[in-house]
Amino acid sequence: MRQTFGEDAELYDRVRPTYPPRLYDDIATLLQEPQRPRVLEIGCGTGQATKPMLERGWSVKAVELSPELGRVARTKLPELEVITAAFESWPLPAEKFDLVLSATAFHWIDPVVRVPKSADALRPGGLLAIVSTHHIAGGSEQFWIDVQDCYRRFTDDPVEVEMLTADEVPQEDTVEIDASGRFGPVVVRQYEWEQRYSAAEYLDLLSSYSGHRVLTSERRNGLYECVSALINAAGGSITKGYLTRLTAANRLNQPLASG
């Protein structure tokens, strides 16, 4: 399903949320040494996470699977080098990077490959930064309860009724990094924020998600009519609670010996 994101790259670029500025401040602190780090970004999309790094003067090379998403990123950010490839099969360059960053894309990469290959791309002491985005409890709470019925009616994969708080969202990336033996202690930072959407804006956001794009047109239209009616009944807009999570660790000089 990760191939679906490029079907409407302009929509994806317009509606997908960006990332809190404090995220980049924390990454800069964790980098410790480089003032202008060499960055490898895995899955840059249309550049939502890339632009703030370039604005800080960081040197970014990006690997993006979708030619259409990469095209939009190049158009927006002419100084960005985008390689159209799957990270799993892309041959790593001889240069080593100070930072390997993946924002809301790491979970699409083959779990057998993603952490060890990221370690191989980093210099000793370099930082792996995984950024994830989660919908959490908060915002228009009654809407999120009521909308479950729309998903039960029009999809085979209804969303969970009980929304998790930020601290309840599992930290799978932490376990995976620790298990690799290639990195030092994992640091986790969390940023909670909210975004308000009109009915039209929220339907556009849903249309950027792979699970909605693969629905039949009949099911998708029915779902969207149901969701839109709920938003209009709630006054014409709803608020969504987000958690942005940074999971980061520095590459060790030597891998830890396996037990």
N, C-alpha and C positions, 0 to 999 in steps of 0.2 A: 504493500500500500504506500510505501514511501515515494513511489513514482508519481502519485497523484498530485503532489504539491505543485508541480510545474504546470498543471493544466490551465491555471489562470494565475500567472505569476504576478500580474499587476494587482489583482485582488489581494493576493497573499501579502504583497508589499504594503498595501494600503491599510489592511485591517489587523494584521498581527501585531500584538503589543510589543513595545520595546522593553528596555531593562533599566532598573533604577541606577542613577549615577553613582550611588554609594558602592555598587557592585565593583565598578572599575577602580574606585579608590582602594577598596580592600585587596583587589588583585594586585595593584601597584605596590601595596605594602608587602604582600606575600612574596612578590618577586625579589624584594630586598635590594639587589644590586643594579640591574640594568635600568638606565634612564630612558632608553629607546629600545625596548625589547623586540626581538625577532619573534613574530607570532605565526604559528600555524593554526588556522581555524578550520575545524572539521564541520562541514555542513553550514556554510554561511547563509544559505537561503538568499534573500534579496538584500542582506546587509544590515538587518536590524541591530545586531550586536557588533557589527564591524565598524560602523561609522564612528561611534564614540572612541574606539581604539585608534582609528586613523586621526581623529581630531586631537588626540593626546600626543600625536607624533610617533605612535608605534608603527613598526613595519610589519605588514600583514600579508601573508600568503594564504589563500583559501582553497580548500578542496570541496567542490559541490557536485553532487550527483546529477542534479537536474540542469540541463542546458538552458531552459527558460528562466529558472530562478537565477542562475549565474549571469545570464544576459542582462537582467534587470540590475543585478549588483554591479556589473561593469559599467552600465550606463550611469547609475547614480554615483559611483565611486571610481572615477577613471584611474586613480592612482593604485587601485587594488588589483593584485594579480589573482585571477580565479582560474583554477584548473578544473576542468569538467571530468570527473572521474569518481568511482566508488573508492572510498578511503581504504577498504579492505584490500583492493587489488592495486592501488596506486603505489609505484615504487618510491620509497622515501629518498629524498635528495641527500647528497653528502653533507650538506650544512646541517648543523644542529640548532634547534630552536630554544629560546628562553622560556616560551610559553606555548603550550598546546591548549587551545580553548575550543569547547563545543557547547553551543547554546541551543537548548531545546532540540538537539539532534543526536546526542550520544546514544540514546536508547534505540535508535534505528540501526546502529552499527552492530555487526556480528559480535556477540559478547566474547567469543573465543579470541578475537583479534584486537578489539578496541583499546583495552588497557595496555597490553604488552607492546603493541605497535606505537601507541602514544609515548610510552617510555623510551622506545628506540629512537623516536624523533627528537627527544629532548637531550640537551646537554646535562651532565651531572649537576644536580641542584636546580635544574629547570622545573617549572611549575606546570602541572596538569590542572586545568580548571574546567569543571563540568557544571554547566548552568542549566537548571531545570525550572519549569514553570508549572504550577499546580493551581487548580481551582479549589478554594478552601471555603470553609464556613464563614458566613458574614454577608454583607451586602443585603440584597432583597431576599431575605430568607424564605418568605412564604412562596415567592415565585419559584425558587429552586425545589421546593416541596411539590408544588402544583404541576410543574413541568414534567415530573416523572410520568404522569399519566399520558402525556403526548408521546413520550418515548416508548411506553408500553404498547400504545396503540399502533405506532408506525415503524417500529424497529424490532429487531430480534435481540438487541443488546441494550436494554434500558440502563440508564445511569443509576448510580447508587442513591438511595433516598437520603442516607445519613452522610452529611458533608463532614470531612475531617478538618480539625484545626491544624494550624501550621506544625505544631509539635507532634501531631499524630501521623503526618505523612511519612511513610517509610523511607529510610535512607539506604536504598539498595547500592548506590554508587560507593558508599563508604566501605561496605563489605567487600565489594569487588576489588577496590584499590588495595585494601589491606591484604586480601588473599593473594594478590599478584606477587608480593615480596619485592616489588621494584621501587616502592615509594616509602617515604617517611610518614610520620603521623598525619592523619587526615584532619583538615580544618573545615568546619561547616559554618557558613554565615547564612542568615535568613532575612528576607526583606518582605514585609507584608504591605499590600497596597490595594486600592480599589479602582475600578474603572466603570464609568456610567455609559450605558448604551441605549439608544433609541431602538425601536423594533427593527427598522431597516438596518441599522448598524450591527445589531446582534445577529440578524440573519446573514449578513455579509460575513461576519466572523465565523459562523457555523459553516458557511460554504468553503472556508479555507481549511477545514479539518477533513482528514482523509476518510474517517468513518462516515461522514455525511455525504461526501462526494461519491462514494461507492453505492449509496442507496439508489434504488430505482427512482425514476422521476416521479412516479405516482406516490411512492412512500415519502420522498423528500418534500414534495409539494404539500402533502397532508400534514407532515410534521411541522413545516414552516408556517402553515396557516394556523395550526394549533398554538405554536409558540407565540406567533404574532398577536393572536387574540388575547393571550394571557398578559403580554406586555402592555397592550393597549388598555386592557381592563385594570392594570396596575397604575395607570396614569400616563402611559406612553413611553416610559423608560424604566430600566432596571439597573441595579448596581451589582457588579460581580467582584467577589473577593479573590485576590491572587496572592500566591506565595512564589517568590523567586528565590531559589536556593542555590548557593555556591558551594560546591564540594571540591576541595583543592588539596593537593599534596605535592611535595617536592621530590624529584627523582633522586634516588640514592646513587652514590658513586658505584657501589657494587650491589647486586641483588642479595636479599636476605637468604641465608641458607635455609632450605626446606627442612622441616622437622621430620 
